[in-house]
Structure formats: C-alpha cells, structure tokens
Amino acid sequence: MKMAWKEMQKNKAKFIILGSIIFLVSLLTFIISGLANGLSHDNAGLIKDLPDGHFYMTEDAEEMYNLSTINNGTQEDILMNQENSVALSIQMGFVNDQFDKQRSVAFVTSTDSDLFEQVSSGEIILDRSLEDEGIKVGDTLTHNQSNGTFLVKGFVNQKKYSHTPVAYISTEDYQDIYQTSDMQLIFIPGTENVQQFTGLQAFTNQEFLKTIPSYSAEQMSLNMIVWFLIVISGMLFAIFFYMMNVQKIGLYGILKAIGVKTSTLFQMMWTQMVVITSIALTVSIAGSQIFNSLAPNGMPFSLTIETTLQLSCVFLIIGFVGATLSGFQIKKVEALQAIQQGEM
C-alpha cells in the first residue's frame, strides 16, 4: 500500500491523466445508461409498472398485439378461472382538446382490475405529460370517431406506451370508437409457470416489451454503446499499466532481488487501480446527478441507485481484469535480467 501511494505521488501527472480519462468515460456511460432507462420507461411505462406475469394474444397475430382479437368466450373462461386476470386493449389514436388541437394518445381499456385505471363512460384519465401541455381536470375532449365527449377526470404519472401518453377510457367508449367488443390481450399476474390456452400465445413481461415497435432496436443500440464504453475503459487500464510496467522492469528486478514477492507487486498495481477508479467514479456519479438536475424537463432520464452501483461494480471488475492482464509480464521478470535491461 505504501509503495503504491508513493509511486502515485511521484508520478502524479500520469495517474491524473488516467483518472481523467476514466472519469470522462464513466460519466458518459452513466449519462447514456440514464437515457436508456428513461427512454425505456418513456416507451413502455404502462407495461414496466405491471407486476411479473404473462400476456396472452392470439397465435395468428404473429406477435403483433394490435392484430390480436380474443373472442368473448375465451376471455370469460380465463377471467373466471384465473385469479386477478384482466383483459385489455391498447390502440394508438388521438383526442381533440377544447381548442380543437389534436393530441396523440394510446387508448387503454380493461376489464375491472386494480392494475389499470377504471373510468365510467364519457370519462378519461390521461398521462400527466398532457397536463404539462395545457390540458386540465374538467376539460372536455372529443374524438372524430366517437359520438360523445370525454371529461378529463385526472392524471397519472409516467404512463406511456410507444412514447405516447396513455389515455384510459371505458370499455363502452372503446367499443364506440373501434366498433369491436373483443379485447386484444389478457394479462395474468404472478404466474411463475406459463398457462397454456388453445389458440393463444404467452409472453412474459420482458418478451411482450419486444413486441412494441422500436423498443428492442432502441434499447439494443443504447446498451451496445454502454458496453462498448466499458470495454474501452478496460483497454485503457491494460494499456496504461502495461506501459508503466515496461518502464519499471528494472525497478521490479531490484525489488525481486531484495525479496519482494510478485503477489506484492500485483497488490500495488491493484491498489492503484482501485484508488484511481474509485475517485473517478465518485466524481462521475456526482456529475451525472448534476446533469439530471440540469436536464430539460422533457428529457427522459432515469439513473437509479441500483443501476449506478451495478455500473460501478462493472467498472471496478473491468479495471481489475485490465490491470491484471497487463501485469502478467511482472511474473515473468527475472531479477538479474531486468536489472541489466534497466542499466542499458
């Protein structure tokens, strides 16, 4: 520990440069990860807030929920025999506000369940993002395909579907707009083992998210960037300590000659890695929180403590691996040969 600290004090510039690079890479990783989580919730907050369970849609829909139609007989049989099950439909559409301005929404209706907002005919509950756009409780909204109007009864937080605010309506109003009494989906919460129903295909919550247009492509792209940055940080550690070790071959030879064990030299290198990474991560975490507070309200950003700790652990592990790989040359150093090489 003392040797590691003395070397860091002696070569401050080198270690400050490495720490600065790790800080920038980790800060960018935290920000992109926060954006990925924020976009994920903005794309599918309606589904992500549900408890674990299974969604069911018709097999001939070919994993496209909007083509699924579950007949009333199958629906009634499942709802009667499966506890807490609910039938629901999701349709993209729009409403007109009191100024006749169109607002894109995802209409959601369901059978009686605590998992989804329940409203009476002629009422509507909206995602709070529409409140920020000027719609208020008590406003009257219209729809071109509906014979009636919708009275805004309230707002809910972070309920989006395919980046569109959710609008909860009654089954009667849904039937009036789309001219069908068939629901698209059935959700059974809390089932570890998938139930089999004739003509229906089952999806876990995560599997159902992949059926949402753009969700998989969006998340895959952002997660690839995050992991690419993590790999870069590991390579930086490996290259940095490799160059440092090359410059210190003569020193390692002297240390080995006076009886310093190879394990002690590795511990010195690991200590330096942990100190540099810990300081860089602490500063980058603080920076990501400052970014979160300064980011515009409309920017979807969510960096949880759990995600922060997971990424920090990954950075430490990658740093440990990178430093260790670069240190294998220490094990091969022969004392006399290294001293002679250092004298050249």
ZAZA-782665 format. One line per field, with one value per residue (C-alpha): residue number from 0; residue in one letter; x, y, z. Coordinates in Angstrom, 1 decimal, decimal comma. Layout:
<rs>
fitor	NUM/...
timar	A/...
px	X/...
py	Y/...
pz	Z/...
</rs>
This chain:
<rs>
fitor	0/1/2/3/4/5/6/7/8/9/10/11/12/13/14/15/16/17/18/19/20/21/22/23/24/25/26/27/28/29/30/31/32/33/34/35/36/37/38/39/40/41/42/43/44/45/46/47/48/49/50/51/52/53/54/55/56/57/58/59/60/61/62/63/64/65/66/67/68/69/70/71/72/73/74/75/76/77/78/79/80/81/82/83/84/85/86/87/88/89/90/91/92/93/94/95/96/97/98/99/100/101/102/103/104/105/106/107/108/109/110/111/112/113/114/115/116/117/118/119/120/121/122/123/124/125/126/127/128/129/130/131/132/133/134/135/136/137/138/139/140/141/142/143/144/145/146/147/148/149/150/151/152/153/154/155/156/157/158/159/160/161/162/163/164/165/166/167/168/169/170/171/172/173/174/175/176/177/178/179/180/181/182/183/184/185/186/187/188/189/190/191/192/193/194/195/196/197/198/199/200/201/202/203/204/205/206/207/208/209/210/211/212/213/214/215/216/217/218/219/220/221/222/223/224/225/226/227/228/229/230/231/232/233/234/235/236/237/238/239/240/241/242/243/244/245/246/247/248/249/250/251/252/253/254/255/256/257/258/259/260/261/262/263/264/265/266/267/268/269/270/271/272/273/274/275/276/277/278/279/280/281/282/283/284/285/286/287/288/289/290/291/292/293/294/295/296/297/298/299/300/301/302/303/304/305/306/307/308/309/310/311/312/313/314/315/316/317/318/319/320/321/322/323/324/325/326/327/328/329/330/331/332/333/334/335/336/337/338/339/340/341/342/343
timar	M/K/M/A/W/K/E/M/Q/K/N/K/A/K/F/I/I/L/G/S/I/I/F/L/V/S/L/L/T/F/I/I/S/G/L/A/N/G/L/S/H/D/N/A/G/L/I/K/D/L/P/D/G/H/F/Y/M/T/E/D/A/E/E/M/Y/N/L/S/T/I/N/N/G/T/Q/E/D/I/L/M/N/Q/E/N/S/V/A/L/S/I/Q/M/G/F/V/N/D/Q/F/D/K/Q/R/S/V/A/F/V/T/S/T/D/S/D/L/F/E/Q/V/S/S/G/E/I/I/L/D/R/S/L/E/D/E/G/I/K/V/G/D/T/L/T/H/N/Q/S/N/G/T/F/L/V/K/G/F/V/N/Q/K/K/Y/S/H/T/P/V/A/Y/I/S/T/E/D/Y/Q/D/I/Y/Q/T/S/D/M/Q/L/I/F/I/P/G/T/E/N/V/Q/Q/F/T/G/L/Q/A/F/T/N/Q/E/F/L/K/T/I/P/S/Y/S/A/E/Q/M/S/L/N/M/I/V/W/F/L/I/V/I/S/G/M/L/F/A/I/F/F/Y/M/M/N/V/Q/K/I/G/L/Y/G/I/L/K/A/I/G/V/K/T/S/T/L/F/Q/M/M/W/T/Q/M/V/V/I/T/S/I/A/L/T/V/S/I/A/G/S/Q/I/F/N/S/L/A/P/N/G/M/P/F/S/L/T/I/E/T/T/L/Q/L/S/C/V/F/L/I/I/G/F/V/G/A/T/L/S/G/F/Q/I/K/K/V/E/A/L/Q/A/I/Q/Q/G/E/M
px	0,0/2,8/4,7/1,6/0,8/4,5/4,5/1,2/2,6/5,8/4,0/1,0/0,6/0,4/-2,2/-4,2/-4,4/-5,6/-8,1/-9,4/-10,0/-11,8/-13,9/-15,0/-15,7/-17,7/-19,6/-20,6/-21,6/-23,7/-25,5/-26,2/-27,4/-29,7/-31,0/-31,6/-33,5/-35,5/-36,3/-37,3/-39,9/-41,0/-41,5/-43,3/-44,0/-47,5/-46,0/-42,9/-45,0/-47,1/-46,1/-44,5/-46,9/-47,8/-49,5/-51,6/-52,5/-53,9/-51,3/-52,4/-51,5/-47,8/-46,6/-48,3/-50,7/-52,7/-53,8/-54,9/-58,6/-59,6/-63,2/-65,6/-66,0/-62,2/-61,9/-64,8/-63,4/-59,9/-61,2/-63,4/-60,8/-57,6/-57,3/-56,6/-56,5/-57,5/-58,4/-57,2/-56,8/-54,3/-54,8/-52,9/-55,2/-55,8/-58,1/-59,0/-58,7/-61,0/-59,1/-59,6/-55,9/-55,1/-53,2/-51,7/-52,6/-52,6/-56,1/-56,2/-59,2/-59,6/-62,0/-62,3/-58,8/-56,6/-53,8/-55,4/-57,3/-61,1/-63,3/-67,0/-68,4/-67,7/-64,7/-60,9/-57,7/-54,5/-50,8/-49,5/-47,4/-50,6/-51,3/-47,9/-49,2/-52,2/-55,0/-56,7/-59,1/-62,6/-61,7/-63,8/-62,1/-63,5/-62,7/-63,7/-65,0/-66,9/-70,4/-69,8/-67,2/-64,6/-64,5/-60,9/-61,2/-57,5/-53,9/-51,5/-47,7/-45,3/-47,8/-46,6/-46,8/-44,6/-43,5/-47,2/-49,2/-51,7/-55,5/-57,6/-61,2/-64,2/-64,9/-68,1/-66,2/-63,6/-66,3/-67,9/-64,6/-63,3/-66,5/-65,5/-66,2/-63,2/-60,2/-56,6/-54,8/-55,1/-52,7/-52,4/-50,1/-48,0/-47,8/-44,4/-45,4/-47,0/-50,5/-51,5/-54,7/-55,8/-55,1/-53,2/-49,5/-47,9/-45,3/-43,5/-43,4/-39,9/-40,9/-44,0/-41,9/-40,1/-43,3/-43,5/-42,3/-38,8/-38,4/-35,8/-33,8/-33,8/-32,6/-30,1/-28,4/-28,0/-26,9/-24,3/-22,8/-22,7/-20,9/-18,6/-17,5/-17,0/-14,7/-12,8/-12,2/-10,8/-8,4/-7,3/-6,3/-4,5/-2,5/-1,7/-0,4/1,4/3,4/4,0/5,3/7,6/9,2/9,6/11,2/14,5/12,7/10,8/14,1/15,6/12,5/12,5/16,2/15,7/12,9/9,7/7,1/5,3/2,0/3,1/3,8/0,3/-1,3/0,5/-0,9/-4,4/-4,4/-3,5/-6,3/-8,9/-7,9/-8,0/-11,3/-13,0/-12,1/-13,1/-16,4/-17,3/-16,8/-18,7/-21,6/-21,8/-21,6/-24,4/-26,7/-25,9/-26,7/-30,0/-30,9/-30,0/-31,5/-34,7/-38,0/-38,9/-35,7/-36,3/-33,5/-33,6/-30,4/-31,3/-29,1/-29,2/-28,0/-25,3/-24,0/-24,1/-22,2/-19,6/-19,0/-18,6/-16,0/-14,1/-14,1/-13,1/-10,3/-9,1/-9,1/-7,3/-4,6/-4,1/-3,7/-1,1/0,7/1,5/4,8/5,7/5,5/8,0/10,6/13,9/15,7/19,2/18,0/15,6/18,4/20,7/18,0/17,3/21,0/21,1
py	0,0/2,4/1,6/2,2/5,5/6,7/5,9/7,7/10,8/10,6/10,2/12,4/13,6/10,1/8,9/12,2/11,7/8,1/9,2/12,0/9,6/7,1/9,9/11,1/7,5/6,6/9,9/9,3/5,7/6,9/9,5/7,1/4,5/7,0/8,0/4,3/3,7/6,9/6,1/2,6/3,9/6,6/3,8/1,3/2,7/1,2/-2,3/-1,9/-0,8/-4,0/-6,9/-10,0/-12,3/-13,4/-11,7/-13,7/-12,8/-14,9/-17,1/-15,9/-12,3/-13,3/-11,4/-8,1/-7,2/-4,8/-7,7/-9,9/-10,4/-12,6/-13,8/-13,2/-16,9/-17,5/-14,2/-15,1/-18,6/-17,3/-14,4/-16,7/-19,4/-17,3/-15,2/-11,5/-11,9/-8,9/-8,4/-5,2/-3,4/-0,8/1,3/4,3/7,3/10,9/13,3/16,9/19,4/22,4/24,4/21,5/20,7/17,0/15,2/11,8/9,2/5,4/4,5/1,8/0,0/-3,1/-5,2/-4,5/-4,6/-2,7/-2,9/-0,3/2,9/2,4/5,1/5,5/6,0/9,6/10,0/9,8/9,7/10,9/10,7/13,8/14,8/16,1/18,3/19,9/20,7/22,7/20,1/20,4/18,4/19,2/19,9/18,3/16,3/14,9/12,2/12,2/8,5/8,9/10,2/11,6/13,6/12,8/14,6/14,7/13,1/13,1/12,4/9,5/9,6/8,1/6,0/5,9/3,4/3,6/7,2/8,2/9,4/6,8/7,7/5,4/5,1/2,8/-0,4/1,2/4,2/1,8/-0,2/3,0/4,2/0,9/-0,9/-4,1/-5,8/-8,1/-7,4/-7,7/-9,1/-11,0/-10,5/-12,9/-11,5/-13,5/-16,7/-18,4/-21,3/-20,3/-21,5/-22,9/-21,9/-23,1/-20,5/-18,2/-17,4/-16,5/-13,8/-12,7/-9,0/-8,7/-10,8/-8,6/-5,4/-6,8/-6,7/-2,9/-1,3/0,3/-0,9/-3,6/-1,6/1,5/-0,3/-2,6/0,4/2,3/-0,8/-1,6/1,9/1,5/-1,9/-0,5/2,3/-0,2/-2,3/0,8/1,6/-1,9/-1,5/1,9/0,2/-2,6/-0,2/2,3/-0,3/-2,2/0,9/1,7/-1,9/-1,7/1,4/-0,2/-3,5/-2,5/-1,5/-4,7/-6,6/-4,8/-5,3/-9,0/-9,2/-7,9/-10,4/-8,6/-11,2/-11,0/-11,0/-7,8/-6,1/-7,2/-5,8/-2,5/-2,3/-3,3/-0,7/2,0/0,8/0,8/4,3/5,8/4,1/4,9/8,6/8,8/7,0/9,2/12,4/11,0/9,9/13,4/14,7/12,5/13,7/17,3/16,5/15,0/18,2/20,5/18,4/19,8/18,5/16,8/14,7/11,1/10,4/7,9/6,8/4,7/3,9/0,2/0,9/3,2/0,6/-2,1/0,0/1,0/-2,7/-3,5/-0,7/-2,0/-5,5/-4,4/-2,3/-5,2/-7,5/-4,9/-4,2/-7,9/-8,8/-6,1/-7,3/-10,8/-9,6/-8,8/-12,6/-13,3/-10,8/-12,3/-10,2/-10,2/-9,8/-7,0/-5,1/-5,4/-4,3/-1,3/-0,3/-0,2
pz	0,0/0,9/-2,3/-4,4/-2,7/-3,0/-6,7/-7,3/-5,6/-7,6/-11,0/-10,3/-13,9/-15,3/-12,8/-13,1/-16,9/-16,5/-13,8/-16,0/-18,9/-16,7/-15,3/-18,8/-20,0/-16,9/-16,9/-20,5/-19,6/-16,7/-18,8/-21,7/-19,2/-17,6/-21,0/-21,9/-18,7/-19,3/-22,9/-21,8/-19,4/-21,8/-24,4/-22,2/-18,7/-18,9/-19,2/-17,0/-14,0/-14,1/-11,8/-13,2/-15,1/-18,6/-21,5/-24,0/-27,5/-30,4/-32,2/-35,6/-34,7/-35,2/-32,1/-33,2/-30,4/-32,5/-34,7/-31,8/-31,1/-28,2/-28,5/-25,7/-24,8/-24,3/-22,4/-20,0/-19,4/-18,5/-16,3/-14,4/-13,7/-13,4/-10,3/-10,8/-14,6/-16,7/-20,4/-22,0/-25,3/-26,4/-29,5/-30,8/-31,5/-30,8/-29,0/-29,7/-26,9/-26,3/-28,9/-31,4/-31,3/-31,9/-29,1/-29,8/-27,2/-26,6/-25,7/-23,0/-21,7/-19,5/-17,6/-13,8/-12,3/-9,8/-12,4/-14,7/-14,1/-14,2/-15,6/-16,4/-19,9/-21,1/-18,8/-19,4/-17,4/-19,0/-18,5/-16,7/-19,7/-21,3/-18,2/-18,9/-22,4/-21,0/-20,5/-17,1/-15,0/-16,1/-19,7/-22,4/-25,1/-28,4/-30,9/-34,5/-34,4/-31,1/-30,8/-27,3/-25,5/-22,8/-19,5/-18,0/-14,5/-13,6/-14,5/-13,8/-13,6/-16,1/-18,1/-21,7/-24,5/-27,6/-26,4/-26,4/-23,4/-22,2/-22,1/-20,0/-21,3/-20,5/-22,5/-23,8/-25,2/-26,7/-28,4/-29,7/-31,3/-32,7/-33,3/-31,6/-28,2/-28,5/-26,3/-27,7/-24,7/-21,4/-18,6/-15,7/-12,9/-10,5/-12,5/-12,4/-14,7/-18,0/-18,5/-21,9/-23,6/-27,0/-29,8/-27,5/-27,3/-24,0/-23,3/-20,1/-19,4/-21,0/-24,0/-24,5/-24,5/-27,5/-29,5/-29,1/-32,3/-31,9/-28,3/-28,9/-31,5/-29,3/-26,2/-28,0/-29,6/-26,3/-24,4/-27,0/-26,6/-22,8/-23,0/-25,7/-23,3/-20,5/-22,7/-23,7/-20,0/-19,5/-22,5/-21,1/-17,8/-19,6/-21,9/-19,2/-16,7/-19,5/-20,4/-16,8/-16,2/-19,3/-17,9/-14,4/-15,4/-13,9/-10,7/-10,5/-10,9/-8,0/-5,8/-6,6/-5,9/-2,4/-1,8/-2,7/-3,8/-7,2/-5,3/-3,5/-6,8/-8,1/-5,0/-5,5/-9,0/-7,9/-5,2/-7,7/-10,0/-7,1/-5,9/-9,4/-10,4/-7,1/-7,3/-11,0/-10,3/-7,4/-9,4/-12,4/-10,3/-8,9/-12,4/-13,7/-10,8/-11,7/-15,3/-14,2/-12,2/-15,1/-17,9/-19,6/-18,1/-21,4/-21,5/-20,4/-17,9/-15,1/-13,3/-10,3/-7,4/-8,4/-11,9/-10,6/-8,2/-10,9/-13,4/-10,7/-9,9/-13,6/-14,0/-11,0/-12,3/-15,8/-14,3/-12,2/-15,3/-17,5/-14,8/-14,1/-17,8/-18,2/-15,1/-16,3/-17,5/-13,9/-13,1/-16,0/-14,8/-13,8/-11,3/-12,9/-16,5/-15,5/-13,7/-16,7/-19,0/-16,8/-16,9/-20,7
</rs>
